[in-house]
Amino acid sequence: MKKRMFFAMLLLGGLIMIGLVGCGENKNSRVWIENKVSEVSRVYPTENLFDLFKQFPEGFNITQTFYKDSLRTVVSLDGDAENQTIKGKIETIKISTEPYKEEVKDHVDVEYKDGQFIFSNNEVAEKIWGYKSFLFQTLSLNRDVLSQMKLEKFQYFSNRNVFEIYYISDDSTINNFLNSNGEHILSISGAESYNNTKGYRLNVNIAFKDNPNDGMSEIVSSWIDDRNSVSN
């Protein structure tokens, strides 16, 4: 009798374990990853940068990077919740290899105030950042928009808890922003552990389909990374 009860409990335990495994999340799936990246709708679109304080009341960081050959144009702004300011810098950086080296070629300070960007040097700002805006100020991204895009691939890296998804898009808002035509590759990536512990951080990257080494990325974080922090 005791043996029968033991085997019955063992069988029941096995069935429970199988059920738990069967109900586990399939993180390497389009549904799971799109559910994660749909959080991007918290930022896209946000015309007035100060509205980001509604989403991230403790502050935020915005980093926009343009890639062109060996040059990078990096715009980094910190939203300071205590002082309710949005300040940062714009730099062009030349990347050298063998050995790897980063050289700042141009620098200008910037503040977003009353719906416009104020620069420490207008001439330099015009030369290195003619866009004078962020893509998220006009581009809408959400679950419905993403589901209608042509999927290229998606990946989940379990060793780093990183997810990313790639689409082919000819969105007119992106083309107008980049002054381009035709298709481009839009990808969104993030880290599950990061978003679970620190809040929001997603990277939206746009690459030209015919030249994937050129393009841009925008990262909005719900915290200020000490490596990127530029506010005084």
Secondary structure, DSSP 8 states (H G I E B T S, - for coil): -HHHHHHHHHHHHHHHHHHHHHTS---SSHHHHHHHHGGGGGTSS-SSGGGHHHH-TT-EEEEEEEEETTEEEEEEEEEETTTTEEEEEEEEEEEETTTTEEEEEEEEEEEEETTEEEES-HHHHHHH-TT-S-GGGT----HHHHHTSEEEEEEEETTTTEEEEEEEE--HHHHHHHT--S-EEEEEEEEHHHHHHH--EEEEEEEETTEEEEEEEEEEESS--TTT----
